[in-house]
Amino acid sequence: MKYQLDRGCHSVYSLRFHYVCCVKYRRKVLTPEVSEYLKKVNKDIAGKFGVQIIEQETCSDHIHIIFASKPQVQLSGIINRLKSVSARLIFRKFPEVKTFLWGSHFWSPSYFLSTVGEVKLEDVKRYVQSRGNP
């Protein structure tokens, strides 16, 4: 079984996540121009926190991001930064977006986050069970 491992001073890890966030009220404001800007902003923000965006794609009212993280990164912190900074910068660059949203909120307060594994849970269970005492 071969998959990508990241390394720290005293650890080897593979932490991958799938993040989905919707625009407030599911407004369809992620035009191609806004989407491209959002993707660039997200990469910049993530890079400052040692998070690598592997893939990101938007629909007109939400974004999917697959990212790799270090164990030291607080997931809620990076997500809050992605949401707050991207919203502020989009409102600044595309002020017309504010006409579709109100209350100075770009993103819905909720989001989806799950781990993305390169190994199936069943395979890991079998591996752990096989390491038990004979």
C-alpha positions in Angstrom: 0.0 0.0 0.0 1.6 3.2 -1.2 0.3 6.7 -0.4 1.8 10.1 0.3 3.2 10.7 3.7 4.2 14.0 5.2 6.9 14.3 7.8 7.4 16.5 10.9 10.3 16.5 13.4 9.0 13.5 15.3 6.1 12.3 13.2 5.0 10.9 9.9 1.4 11.6 8.9 -1.2 11.9 6.2 -3.9 14.3 7.1 -6.3 15.1 4.3 -9.7 16.8 4.6 -12.7 17.6 2.4 -14.3 21.0 3.3 -17.6 22.3 1.8 -19.0 25.8 2.6 -22.1 27.4 1.1 -22.7 31.1 0.3 -25.2 32.6 2.8 -28.8 32.0 1.7 -27.4 29.8 -1.1 -27.1 32.9 -3.3 -25.6 32.1 -6.7 -22.8 34.8 -6.5 -19.8 32.6 -7.3 -19.4 33.7 -11.0 -16.4 32.5 -12.9 -14.5 35.8 -12.0 -15.4 35.7 -8.3 -14.6 31.9 -8.2 -11.1 32.4 -9.7 -10.4 35.2 -7.2 -11.7 33.1 -4.3 -9.4 30.2 -5.3 -6.4 32.4 -5.4 -7.3 34.0 -2.0 -7.8 30.5 -0.4 -4.4 29.3 -1.6 -2.7 32.4 -0.2 -4.5 32.1 3.2 -3.8 28.3 3.4 -0.1 28.8 2.6 0.3 31.2 5.5 -0.9 28.5 7.9 1.1 25.6 6.5 -2.0 24.1 4.8 -1.8 22.8 1.3 -4.9 23.1 -0.9 -4.8 20.0 -3.1 -8.0 20.7 -5.1 -10.8 23.3 -5.0 -13.8 23.8 -7.1 -16.8 26.0 -6.9 -20.5 25.8 -7.9 -22.5 29.0 -8.2 -23.4 28.8 -4.5 -20.7 26.7 -2.7 -17.1 25.6 -2.7 -15.4 22.2 -2.2 -11.8 22.2 -1.0 -9.5 19.2 -0.4 -6.6 20.1 1.7 -3.6 18.6 3.5 -2.8 19.8 7.0 -0.1 19.4 9.6 -1.1 18.0 13.0 -0.4 21.3 14.7 -3.0 23.2 12.7 -6.3 23.8 14.5 -8.9 22.9 11.8 -11.6 25.3 13.1 -9.0 28.1 13.0 -8.0 27.6 9.4 -11.7 27.3 8.3 -12.6 30.5 10.2 -9.7 32.3 8.5 -10.7 31.0 5.0 -14.2 32.1 5.6 -13.6 35.5 7.1 -10.7 36.7 5.0 -12.2 35.5 1.7 -15.5 37.2 2.5 -13.8 40.5 3.3 -11.6 40.4 0.2 -14.5 39.4 -2.1 -16.7 42.2 -0.7 -13.8 44.6 -1.3 -13.0 43.5 -4.9 -16.6 42.8 -5.9 -18.9 45.3 -4.0 -21.8 44.4 -6.3 -22.0 41.0 -4.5 -23.3 42.8 -1.4 -26.6 43.5 -3.2 -27.4 39.8 -3.2 -26.4 39.3 0.5 -27.3 41.4 3.6 -25.9 41.6 7.1 -22.3 41.7 5.9 -22.2 37.9 5.7 -20.8 36.1 2.7 -20.7 32.5 4.0 -23.3 30.4 5.8 -22.2 29.9 9.4 -22.2 26.1 9.0 -19.9 24.0 7.0 -19.0 20.3 6.2 -15.7 18.8 7.0 -14.6 15.2 6.8 -11.4 13.3 6.6 -10.2 11.9 3.3 -8.3 8.6 3.6 -6.1 6.9 1.2 -6.7 3.6 3.0 -10.1 2.1 3.6 -11.3 1.8 7.2 -11.8 -1.9 6.8 -8.2 -2.4 5.7 -7.0 -0.5 8.8 -9.2 -2.5 11.1 -7.9 -5.8 9.7 -4.3 -4.5 10.0 -4.8 -3.6 13.7 -6.6 -6.9 14.5 -3.7 -8.8 12.9 -1.2 -7.2 15.3 -2.9 -8.6 18.4 -1.4 -11.3 20.5 -1.5 -14.8 19.0 
